[in-house]
Amino acid sequence: MPEDKQVEDAIRENASGPKSAEIDGQKVEQHSLSDVIEADEYLASKSALKRRSRGLKFNKLQPSGA
């Protein structure tokens, strides 16, 4: 999924960059890494709920032979 790749890239970029920066009087601050990871987990759980199987799979077991 391209969304997963984008989120992974955003987490990597956020982790590798500085938390805040100030240039010519303009200050920029990023979300904390824990907030980004929480948001990723929340979005993953929402997409899991939309799937038909929702992570469960039922199979009928039949004995072989007889």
mmCIF file of the N, C-alpha and C atoms, coordinates in Angstrom:
data_MODEL
# 
_entry.id   MODEL 
# 
loop_
_atom_site.group_PDB 
_atom_site.id 
_atom_site.type_symbol 
_atom_site.label_atom_id 
_atom_site.label_alt_id 
_atom_site.label_comp_id 
_atom_site.label_asym_id 
_atom_site.label_entity_id 
_atom_site.label_seq_id 
_atom_site.pdbx_PDB_ins_code 
_atom_site.Cartn_x 
_atom_site.Cartn_y 
_atom_site.Cartn_z 
_atom_site.occupancy 
_atom_site.B_iso_or_equiv 
_atom_site.pdbx_formal_charge 
_atom_site.auth_seq_id 
_atom_site.auth_comp_id 
_atom_site.auth_asym_id 
_atom_site.auth_atom_id 
_atom_site.pdbx_PDB_model_num 
ATOM 1   N N  . MET A 1 1  ? 0.833   -1.182  0.000  1.00 0.00 ? 1  MET A N  1 
ATOM 2   C CA . MET A 1 1  ? 0.000   0.000   0.000  1.00 0.00 ? 1  MET A CA 1 
ATOM 3   C C  . MET A 1 1  ? 0.878   1.247   0.000  1.00 0.00 ? 1  MET A C  1 
ATOM 4   N N  . PRO A 1 2  ? 0.569   2.194   -0.844 1.00 0.00 ? 2  PRO A N  1 
ATOM 5   C CA . PRO A 1 2  ? 1.374   3.417   -0.875 1.00 0.00 ? 2  PRO A CA 1 
ATOM 6   C C  . PRO A 1 2  ? 1.220   4.253   0.395  1.00 0.00 ? 2  PRO A C  1 
ATOM 7   N N  . GLU A 1 3  ? 0.076   4.149   1.073  1.00 0.00 ? 3  GLU A N  1 
ATOM 8   C CA . GLU A 1 3  ? -0.125  4.926   2.300  1.00 0.00 ? 3  GLU A CA 1 
ATOM 9   C C  . GLU A 1 3  ? 0.857   4.482   3.375  1.00 0.00 ? 3  GLU A C  1 
ATOM 10  N N  . ASP A 1 4  ? 1.089   3.167   3.479  1.00 0.00 ? 4  ASP A N  1 
ATOM 11  C CA . ASP A 1 4  ? 2.033   2.659   4.467  1.00 0.00 ? 4  ASP A CA 1 
ATOM 12  C C  . ASP A 1 4  ? 3.431   3.205   4.207  1.00 0.00 ? 4  ASP A C  1 
ATOM 13  N N  . LYS A 1 5  ? 3.802   3.231   2.951  1.00 0.00 ? 5  LYS A N  1 
ATOM 14  C CA . LYS A 1 5  ? 5.132   3.736   2.570  1.00 0.00 ? 5  LYS A CA 1 
ATOM 15  C C  . LYS A 1 5  ? 5.261   5.212   2.937  1.00 0.00 ? 5  LYS A C  1 
ATOM 16  N N  . GLN A 1 6  ? 4.200   5.981   2.707  1.00 0.00 ? 6  GLN A N  1 
ATOM 17  C CA . GLN A 1 6  ? 4.237   7.404   3.027  1.00 0.00 ? 6  GLN A CA 1 
ATOM 18  C C  . GLN A 1 6  ? 4.372   7.621   4.531  1.00 0.00 ? 6  GLN A C  1 
ATOM 19  N N  . VAL A 1 7  ? 3.646   6.825   5.317  1.00 0.00 ? 7  VAL A N  1 
ATOM 20  C CA . VAL A 1 7  ? 3.716   6.966   6.769  1.00 0.00 ? 7  VAL A CA 1 
ATOM 21  C C  . VAL A 1 7  ? 5.099   6.582   7.268  1.00 0.00 ? 7  VAL A C  1 
ATOM 22  N N  . GLU A 1 8  ? 5.639   5.474   6.737  1.00 0.00 ? 8  GLU A N  1 
ATOM 23  C CA . GLU A 1 8  ? 6.985   5.067   7.138  1.00 0.00 ? 8  GLU A CA 1 
ATOM 24  C C  . GLU A 1 8  ? 8.009   6.144   6.794  1.00 0.00 ? 8  GLU A C  1 
ATOM 25  N N  . ASP A 1 9  ? 7.885   6.738   5.619  1.00 0.00 ? 9  ASP A N  1 
ATOM 26  C CA . ASP A 1 9  ? 8.799   7.813   5.225  1.00 0.00 ? 9  ASP A CA 1 
ATOM 27  C C  . ASP A 1 9  ? 8.653   9.019   6.141  1.00 0.00 ? 9  ASP A C  1 
ATOM 28  N N  . ALA A 1 10 ? 7.418   9.350   6.512  1.00 0.00 ? 10 ALA A N  1 
ATOM 29  C CA . ALA A 1 10 ? 7.187   10.494  7.400  1.00 0.00 ? 10 ALA A CA 1 
ATOM 30  C C  . ALA A 1 10 ? 7.792   10.244  8.775  1.00 0.00 ? 10 ALA A C  1 
ATOM 31  N N  . ILE A 1 11 ? 7.666   9.007   9.280  1.00 0.00 ? 11 ILE A N  1 
ATOM 32  C CA . ILE A 1 11 ? 8.244   8.684   10.587 1.00 0.00 ? 11 ILE A CA 1 
ATOM 33  C C  . ILE A 1 11 ? 9.762   8.765   10.518 1.00 0.00 ? 11 ILE A C  1 
ATOM 34  N N  . ARG A 1 12 ? 10.352  8.218   9.448  1.00 0.00 ? 12 ARG A N  1 
ATOM 35  C CA . ARG A 1 12 ? 11.809  8.277   9.293  1.00 0.00 ? 12 ARG A CA 1 
ATOM 36  C C  . ARG A 1 12 ? 12.297  9.719   9.208  1.00 0.00 ? 12 ARG A C  1 
ATOM 37  N N  . GLU A 1 13 ? 11.592  10.529  8.420  1.00 0.00 ? 13 GLU A N  1 
ATOM 38  C CA . GLU A 1 13 ? 11.987  11.931  8.246  1.00 0.00 ? 13 GLU A CA 1 
ATOM 39  C C  . GLU A 1 13 ? 11.858  12.689  9.562  1.00 0.00 ? 13 GLU A C  1 
ATOM 40  N N  . ASN A 1 14 ? 10.781  12.427  10.291 1.00 0.00 ? 14 ASN A N  1 
ATOM 41  C CA . ASN A 1 14 ? 10.565  13.096  11.569 1.00 0.00 ? 14 ASN A CA 1 
ATOM 42  C C  . ASN A 1 14 ? 11.635  12.702  12.573 1.00 0.00 ? 14 ASN A C  1 
ATOM 43  N N  . ALA A 1 15 ? 12.029  11.423  12.575 1.00 0.00 ? 15 ALA A N  1 
ATOM 44  C CA . ALA A 1 15 ? 13.023  10.951  13.531 1.00 0.00 ? 15 ALA A CA 1 
ATOM 45  C C  . ALA A 1 15 ? 14.422  11.464  13.197 1.00 0.00 ? 15 ALA A C  1 
ATOM 46  N N  . SER A 1 16 ? 14.718  11.616  11.921 1.00 0.00 ? 16 SER A N  1 
ATOM 47  C CA . SER A 1 16 ? 16.065  12.029  11.547 1.00 0.00 ? 16 SER A CA 1 
ATOM 48  C C  . SER A 1 16 ? 16.270  13.540  11.627 1.00 0.00 ? 16 SER A C  1 
ATOM 49  N N  . GLY A 1 17 ? 15.204  14.303  11.568 1.00 0.00 ? 17 GLY A N  1 
ATOM 50  C CA . GLY A 1 17 ? 15.327  15.759  11.592 1.00 0.00 ? 17 GLY A CA 1 
ATOM 51  C C  . GLY A 1 17 ? 15.315  16.324  12.996 1.00 0.00 ? 17 GLY A C  1 
ATOM 52  N N  . PRO A 1 18 ? 15.598  17.606  13.133 1.00 0.00 ? 18 PRO A N  1 
ATOM 53  C CA . PRO A 1 18 ? 15.565  18.240  14.446 1.00 0.00 ? 18 PRO A CA 1 
ATOM 54  C C  . PRO A 1 18 ? 14.127  18.423  14.934 1.00 0.00 ? 18 PRO A C  1 
ATOM 55  N N  . LYS A 1 19 ? 13.963  18.498  16.261 1.00 0.00 ? 19 LYS A N  1 
ATOM 56  C CA . LYS A 1 19 ? 12.621  18.673  16.808 1.00 0.00 ? 19 LYS A CA 1 
ATOM 57  C C  . LYS A 1 19 ? 12.088  20.070  16.500 1.00 0.00 ? 19 LYS A C  1 
ATOM 58  N N  . SER A 1 20 ? 12.954  21.069  16.606 1.00 0.00 ? 20 SER A N  1 
ATOM 59  C CA . SER A 1 20 ? 12.531  22.424  16.281 1.00 0.00 ? 20 SER A CA 1 
ATOM 60  C C  . SER A 1 20 ? 13.687  23.164  15.630 1.00 0.00 ? 20 SER A C  1 
ATOM 61  N N  . ALA A 1 21 ? 13.320  24.178  14.841 1.00 0.00 ? 21 ALA A N  1 
ATOM 62  C CA . ALA A 1 21 ? 14.331  24.987  14.163 1.00 0.00 ? 21 ALA A CA 1 
ATOM 63  C C  . ALA A 1 21 ? 13.840  26.421  14.081 1.00 0.00 ? 21 ALA A C  1 
ATOM 64  N N  . GLU A 1 22 ? 14.784  27.349  14.107 1.00 0.00 ? 22 GLU A N  1 
ATOM 65  C CA . GLU A 1 22 ? 14.430  28.768  14.006 1.00 0.00 ? 22 GLU A CA 1 
ATOM 66  C C  . GLU A 1 22 ? 15.356  29.434  12.998 1.00 0.00 ? 22 GLU A C  1 
ATOM 67  N N  . ILE A 1 23 ? 14.748  30.019  11.968 1.00 0.00 ? 23 ILE A N  1 
ATOM 68  C CA . ILE A 1 23 ? 15.511  30.703  10.927 1.00 0.00 ? 23 ILE A CA 1 
ATOM 69  C C  . ILE A 1 23 ? 14.846  32.048  10.659 1.00 0.00 ? 23 ILE A C  1 
ATOM 70  N N  . ASP A 1 24 ? 15.610  33.108  10.754 1.00 0.00 ? 24 ASP A N  1 
ATOM 71  C CA . ASP A 1 24 ? 15.130  34.471  10.482 1.00 0.00 ? 24 ASP A CA 1 
ATOM 72  C C  . ASP A 1 24 ? 13.844  34.795  11.240 1.00 0.00 ? 24 ASP A C  1 
ATOM 73  N N  . GLY A 1 25 ? 13.782  34.374  12.499 1.00 0.00 ? 25 GLY A N  1 
ATOM 74  C CA . GLY A 1 25 ? 12.631  34.705  13.325 1.00 0.00 ? 25 GLY A CA 1 
ATOM 75  C C  . GLY A 1 25 ? 11.439  33.782  13.134 1.00 0.00 ? 25 GLY A C  1 
ATOM 76  N N  . GLN A 1 26 ? 11.508  32.834  12.238 1.00 0.00 ? 26 GLN A N  1 
ATOM 77  C CA . GLN A 1 26 ? 10.426  31.872  12.036 1.00 0.00 ? 26 GLN A CA 1 
ATOM 78  C C  . GLN A 1 26 ? 10.802  30.571  12.733 1.00 0.00 ? 26 GLN A C  1 
ATOM 79  N N  . LYS A 1 27 ? 9.902   30.113  13.572 1.00 0.00 ? 27 LYS A N  1 
ATOM 80  C CA . LYS A 1 27 ? 10.180  28.904  14.336 1.00 0.00 ? 27 LYS A CA 1 
ATOM 81  C C  . LYS A 1 27 ? 9.277   27.779  13.842 1.00 0.00 ? 27 LYS A C  1 
ATOM 82  N N  . VAL A 1 28 ? 9.872   26.601  13.634 1.00 0.00 ? 28 VAL A N  1 
ATOM 83  C CA . VAL A 1 28 ? 9.145   25.425  13.172 1.00 0.00 ? 28 VAL A CA 1 
ATOM 84  C C  . VAL A 1 28 ? 9.382   24.306  14.171 1.00 0.00 ? 28 VAL A C  1 
ATOM 85  N N  . GLU A 1 29 ? 8.309   23.614  14.563 1.00 0.00 ? 29 GLU A N  1 
ATOM 86  C CA . GLU A 1 29 ? 8.442   22.504  15.496 1.00 0.00 ? 29 GLU A CA 1 
ATOM 87  C C  . GLU A 1 29 ? 7.637   21.324  14.971 1.00 0.00 ? 29 GLU A C  1 
ATOM 88  N N  . GLN A 1 30 ? 8.204   20.119  15.077 1.00 0.00 ? 30 GLN A N  1 
ATOM 89  C CA . GLN A 1 30 ? 7.544   18.909  14.594 1.00 0.00 ? 30 GLN A CA 1 
ATOM 90  C C  . GLN A 1 30 ? 6.776   18.247  15.722 1.00 0.00 ? 30 GLN A C  1 
ATOM 91  N N  . HIS A 1 31 ? 5.845   17.375  15.318 1.00 0.00 ? 31 HIS A N  1 
ATOM 92  C CA . HIS A 1 31 ? 5.154   16.559  16.304 1.00 0.00 ? 31 HIS A CA 1 
ATOM 93  C C  . HIS A 1 31 ? 6.158   15.582  16.910 1.00 0.00 ? 31 HIS A C  1 
ATOM 94  N N  . SER A 1 32 ? 5.914   15.195  18.144 1.00 0.00 ? 32 SER A N  1 
ATOM 95  C CA . SER A 1 32 ? 6.829   14.236  18.764 1.00 0.00 ? 32 SER A CA 1 
ATOM 96  C C  . SER A 1 32 ? 6.692   12.888  18.067 1.00 0.00 ? 32 SER A C  1 
ATOM 97  N N  . LEU A 1 33 ? 7.741   12.106  18.130 1.00 0.00 ? 33 LEU A N  1 
ATOM 98  C CA . LEU A 1 33 ? 7.759   10.814  17.465 1.00 0.00 ? 33 LEU A CA 1 
ATOM 99  C C  . LEU A 1 33 ? 6.696   9.882   18.040 1.00 0.00 ? 33 LEU A C  1 
ATOM 100 N N  . SER A 1 34 ? 6.464   9.957   19.335 1.00 0.00 ? 34 SER A N  1 
ATOM 101 C CA . SER A 1 34 ? 5.430   9.102   19.943 1.00 0.00 ? 34 SER A CA 1 
ATOM 102 C C  . SER A 1 34 ? 4.046   9.468   19.422 1.00 0.00 ? 34 SER A C  1 
ATOM 103 N N  . ASP A 1 35 ? 3.801   10.763  19.179 1.00 0.00 ? 35 ASP A N  1 
ATOM 104 C CA . ASP A 1 35 ? 2.517   11.186  18.610 1.00 0.00 ? 35 ASP A CA 1 
ATOM 105 C C  . ASP A 1 35 ? 2.350   10.667  17.184 1.00 0.00 ? 35 ASP A C  1 
ATOM 106 N N  . VAL A 1 36 ? 3.422   10.678  16.416 1.00 0.00 ? 36 VAL A N  1 
ATOM 107 C CA . VAL A 1 36 ? 3.363   10.192  15.038 1.00 0.00 ? 36 VAL A CA 1 
ATOM 108 C C  . VAL A 1 36 ? 3.097   8.688   15.016 1.00 0.00 ? 36 VAL A C  1 
ATOM 109 N N  . ILE A 1 37 ? 3.755   7.951   15.917 1.00 0.00 ? 37 ILE A N  1 
ATOM 110 C CA . ILE A 1 37 ? 3.554   6.505   15.983 1.00 0.00 ? 37 ILE A CA 1 
ATOM 111 C C  . ILE A 1 37 ? 2.136   6.187   16.435 1.00 0.00 ? 37 ILE A C  1 
ATOM 112 N N  . GLU A 1 38 ? 1.610   6.925   17.416 1.00 0.00 ? 38 GLU A N  1 
ATOM 113 C CA . GLU A 1 38 ? 0.228   6.735   17.859 1.00 0.00 ? 38 GLU A CA 1 
ATOM 114 C C  . GLU A 1 38 ? -0.752  6.980   16.720 1.00 0.00 ? 38 GLU A C  1 
ATOM 115 N N  . ALA A 1 39 ? -0.510  8.019   15.939 1.00 0.00 ? 39 ALA A N  1 
ATOM 116 C CA . ALA A 1 39 ? -1.387  8.325   14.807 1.00 0.00 ? 39 ALA A CA 1 
ATOM 117 C C  . ALA A 1 39 ? -1.330  7.211   13.771 1.00 0.00 ? 39 ALA A C  1 
ATOM 118 N N  . ASP A 1 40 ? -0.138  6.664   13.532 1.00 0.00 ? 40 ASP A N  1 
ATOM 119 C CA . ASP A 1 40 ? 0.013   5.558   12.586 1.00 0.00 ? 40 ASP A CA 1 
ATOM 120 C C  . ASP A 1 40 ? -0.756  4.332   13.065 1.00 0.00 ? 40 ASP A C  1 
ATOM 121 N N  . GLU A 1 41 ? -0.646  4.002   14.351 1.00 0.00 ? 41 GLU A N  1 
ATOM 122 C CA . GLU A 1 41 ? -1.363  2.851   14.901 1.00 0.00 ? 41 GLU A CA 1 
ATOM 123 C C  . GLU A 1 41 ? -2.874  3.061   14.811 1.00 0.00 ? 41 GLU A C  1 
ATOM 124 N N  . TYR A 1 42 ? -3.332  4.277   15.071 1.00 0.00 ? 42 TYR A N  1 
ATOM 125 C CA . TYR A 1 42 ? -4.759  4.578   14.989 1.00 0.00 ? 42 TYR A CA 1 
ATOM 126 C C  . TYR A 1 42 ? -5.268  4.405   13.563 1.00 0.00 ? 42 TYR A C  1 
ATOM 127 N N  . LEU A 1 43 ? -4.533  4.929   12.593 1.00 0.00 ? 43 LEU A N  1 
ATOM 128 C CA . LEU A 1 43 ? -4.955  4.798   11.197 1.00 0.00 ? 43 LEU A CA 1 
ATOM 129 C C  . LEU A 1 43 ? -4.917  3.343   10.741 1.00 0.00 ? 43 LEU A C  1 
ATOM 130 N N  . ALA A 1 44 ? -3.933  2.579   11.218 1.00 0.00 ? 44 ALA A N  1 
ATOM 131 C CA . ALA A 1 44 ? -3.857  1.157   10.865 1.00 0.00 ? 44 ALA A CA 1 
ATOM 132 C C  . ALA A 1 44 ? -5.044  0.398   11.439 1.00 0.00 ? 44 ALA A C  1 
ATOM 133 N N  . SER A 1 45 ? -5.453  0.729   12.654 1.00 0.00 ? 45 SER A N  1 
ATOM 134 C CA . SER A 1 45 ? -6.600  0.040   13.245 1.00 0.00 ? 45 SER A CA 1 
ATOM 135 C C  . SER A 1 45 ? -7.890  0.409   12.532 1.00 0.00 ? 45 SER A C  1 
ATOM 136 N N  . LYS A 1 46 ? -7.996  1.654   12.087 1.00 0.00 ? 46 LYS A N  1 
ATOM 137 C CA . LYS A 1 46 ? -9.189  2.053   11.328 1.00 0.00 ? 46 LYS A CA 1 
ATOM 138 C C  . LYS A 1 46 ? -9.275  1.311   10.000 1.00 0.00 ? 46 LYS A C  1 
ATOM 139 N N  . SER A 1 47 ? -8.145  1.169   9.313  1.00 0.00 ? 47 SER A N  1 
ATOM 140 C CA . SER A 1 47 ? -8.167  0.467   8.034  1.00 0.00 ? 47 SER A CA 1 
ATOM 141 C C  . SER A 1 47 ? -8.409  -1.024  8.244  1.00 0.00 ? 47 SER A C  1 
ATOM 142 N N  . ALA A 1 48 ? -7.966  -1.589  9.376  1.00 0.00 ? 48 ALA A N  1 
ATOM 143 C CA . ALA A 1 48 ? -8.211  -3.003  9.662  1.00 0.00 ? 48 ALA A CA 1 
ATOM 144 C C  . ALA A 1 48 ? -9.693  -3.251  9.895  1.00 0.00 ? 48 ALA A C  1 
ATOM 145 N N  . LEU A 1 49 ? -10.390 -2.295  10.487 1.00 0.00 ? 49 LEU A N  1 
ATOM 146 C CA . LEU A 1 49 ? -11.822 -2.454  10.724 1.00 0.00 ? 49 LEU A CA 1 
ATOM 147 C C  . LEU A 1 49 ? -12.628 -2.403  9.433  1.00 0.00 ? 49 LEU A C  1 
ATOM 148 N N  . LYS A 1 50 ? -12.102 -1.737  8.421  1.00 0.00 ? 50 LYS A N  1 
ATOM 149 C CA . LYS A 1 50 ? -12.811 -1.630  7.151  1.00 0.00 ? 50 LYS A CA 1 
ATOM 150 C C  . LYS A 1 50 ? -12.711 -2.910  6.327  1.00 0.00 ? 50 LYS A C  1 
ATOM 151 N N  . ARG A 1 51 ? -11.695 -3.745  6.607  1.00 0.00 ? 51 ARG A N  1 
ATOM 152 C CA . ARG A 1 51 ? -11.534 -4.981  5.850  1.00 0.00 ? 51 ARG A CA 1 
ATOM 153 C C  . ARG A 1 51 ? -12.653 -5.959  6.187  1.00 0.00 ? 51 ARG A C  1 
ATOM 154 N N  . ARG A 1 52 ? -12.984 -6.765  5.222  1.00 0.00 ? 52 ARG A N  1 
ATOM 155 C CA . ARG A 1 52 ? -14.098 -7.693  5.390  1.00 0.00 ? 52 ARG A CA 1 
ATOM 156 C C  . ARG A 1 52 ? -13.802 -8.744  6.447  1.00 0.00 ? 52 ARG A C  1 
ATOM 157 N N  . SER A 1 53 ? -12.598 -9.288  6.447  1.00 0.00 ? 53 SER A N  1 
ATOM 158 C CA . SER A 1 53 ? -12.291 -10.389 7.360  1.00 0.00 ? 53 SER A CA 1 
ATOM 159 C C  . SER A 1 53 ? -11.961 -9.903  8.770  1.00 0.00 ? 53 SER A C  1 
ATOM 160 N N  . ARG A 1 54 ? -11.495 -8.681  8.893  1.00 0.00 ? 54 ARG A N  1 
ATOM 161 C CA . ARG A 1 54 ? -11.110 -8.094  10.175 1.00 0.00 ? 54 ARG A CA 1 
ATOM 162 C C  . ARG A 1 54 ? -10.107 -8.954  10.928 1.00 0.00 ? 54 ARG A C  1 
ATOM 163 N N  . GLY A 1 55 ? -9.288  -9.653  10.188 1.00 0.00 ? 55 GLY A N  1 
ATOM 164 C CA . GLY A 1 55 ? -8.238  -10.436 10.818 1.00 0.00 ? 55 GLY A CA 1 
ATOM 165 C C  . GLY A 1 55 ? -8.659  -11.827 11.249 1.00 0.00 ? 55 GLY A C  1 
ATOM 166 N N  . LEU A 1 56 ? -9.925  -12.169 11.094 1.00 0.00 ? 56 LEU A N  1 
ATOM 167 C CA . LEU A 1 56 ? -10.391 -13.496 11.481 1.00 0.00 ? 56 LEU A CA 1 
ATOM 168 C C  . LEU A 1 56 ? -10.631 -14.340 10.242 1.00 0.00 ? 56 LEU A C  1 
ATOM 169 N N  . LYS A 1 57 ? -10.316 -15.607 10.373 1.00 0.00 ? 57 LYS A N  1 
ATOM 170 C CA . LYS A 1 57 ? -10.556 -16.519 9.269  1.00 0.00 ? 57 LYS A CA 1 
ATOM 171 C C  . LYS A 1 57 ? -11.107 -17.814 9.837  1.00 0.00 ? 57 LYS A C  1 
ATOM 172 N N  . PHE A 1 58 ? -12.261 -18.237 9.362  1.00 0.00 ? 58 PHE A N  1 
ATOM 173 C CA . PHE A 1 58 ? -12.895 -19.452 9.838  1.00 0.00 ? 58 PHE A CA 1 
ATOM 174 C C  . PHE A 1 58 ? -12.789 -20.522 8.771  1.00 0.00 ? 58 PHE A C  1 
ATOM 175 N N  . ASN A 1 59 ? -12.363 -21.691 9.187  1.00 0.00 ? 59 ASN A N  1 
ATOM 176 C CA . ASN A 1 59 ? -12.250 -22.820 8.275  1.00 0.00 ? 59 ASN A CA 1 
ATOM 177 C C  . ASN A 1 59 ? -13.006 -24.001 8.876  1.00 0.00 ? 59 ASN A C  1 
ATOM 178 N N  . LYS A 1 60 ? -13.610 -24.784 8.021  1.00 0.00 ? 60 LYS A N  1 
ATOM 179 C CA . LYS A 1 60 ? -14.281 -25.998 8.467  1.00 0.00 ? 60 LYS A CA 1 
ATOM 180 C C  . LYS A 1 60 ? -13.279 -27.139 8.373  1.00 0.00 ? 60 LYS A C  1 
ATOM 181 N N  . LEU A 1 61 ? -13.060 -27.816 9.477  1.00 0.00 ? 61 LEU A N  1 
ATOM 182 C CA . LEU A 1 61 ? -12.104 -28.903 9.516  1.00 0.00 ? 61 LEU A CA 1 
ATOM 183 C C  . LEU A 1 61 ? -12.819 -30.216 9.200  1.00 0.00 ? 61 LEU A C  1 
ATOM 184 N N  . GLN A 1 62 ? -12.234 -30.969 8.289  1.00 0.00 ? 62 GLN A N  1 
ATOM 185 C CA . GLN A 1 62 ? -12.780 -32.270 7.932  1.00 0.00 ? 62 GLN A CA 1 
ATOM 186 C C  . GLN A 1 62 ? -11.687 -33.319 8.090  1.00 0.00 ? 62 GLN A C  1 
ATOM 187 N N  . PRO A 1 63 ? -11.978 -34.399 8.793  1.00 0.00 ? 63 PRO A N  1 
ATOM 188 C CA . PRO A 1 63 ? -10.955 -35.433 8.948  1.00 0.00 ? 63 PRO A CA 1 
ATOM 189 C C  . PRO A 1 63 ? -10.663 -36.118 7.612  1.00 0.00 ? 63 PRO A C  1 
ATOM 190 N N  . SER A 1 64 ? -9.430  -36.391 7.360  1.00 0.00 ? 64 SER A N  1 
ATOM 191 C CA . SER A 1 64 ? -9.076  -37.052 6.105  1.00 0.00 ? 64 SER A CA 1 
ATOM 192 C C  . SER A 1 64 ? -9.277  -38.564 6.248  1.00 0.00 ? 64 SER A C  1 
ATOM 193 N N  . GLY A 1 65 ? -9.396  -39.254 5.149  1.00 0.00 ? 65 GLY A N  1 
ATOM 194 C CA . GLY A 1 65 ? -9.575  -40.704 5.176  1.00 0.00 ? 65 GLY A CA 1 
ATOM 195 C C  . GLY A 1 65 ? -11.043 -41.076 5.148  1.00 0.00 ? 65 GLY A C  1 
ATOM 196 N N  . ALA A 1 66 ? -11.485 -41.759 6.123  1.00 0.00 ? 66 ALA A N  1 
ATOM 197 C CA . ALA A 1 66 ? -12.841 -42.300 6.247  1.00 0.00 ? 66 ALA A CA 1 
ATOM 198 C C  . ALA A 1 66 ? -13.772 -41.601 5.371  1.00 0.00 ? 66 ALA A C  1 
# 
